[in-house]
Amino acid sequence: MAGGPDDSEVIEYILNNIDINNPNFENFYGKTKNIKDLAILIGKAEKFICSDSAPLHIGVALATRTYAIFGPTDDKHLIPDKNFVTPIKTMDNCPLKPCLWARRNTTCEKPDCLNISAENIVNAVCDND
């Protein structure tokens, strides 16, 4: 697990809700100091779960098995059609989607596209094993 200062609340939630003694879990939060450190970490990963962000593109560039969580952006415009990249998103059928970039909407009265549960993420990752 890695993240920046803006991720502290989510990191704390994750750490409080998982078995941190699991041999498959490594906590690198606060230990990656630059993009090179992050790229080395992502390159060593068997599977990489991320949001629609810069680390996604590092995972793609390194051909690491990547699972990217998408909300209001269009995954088809941001990730290549490769078998090692899987978008994770809700099936909200929002008629405005993709709204963040295509329409420059920054607020939404009903942001159902952000309702992606941990179960959705686990199912997406485990279905590809």
Summary of the structure (lengths in Angstrom):
residues: 129
radius of gyration: 15.2
end to end distance: 19.8
largest distance: 44.2
contacts: 294
relative contact order: 0.12
helix: 37%
strand: 9%
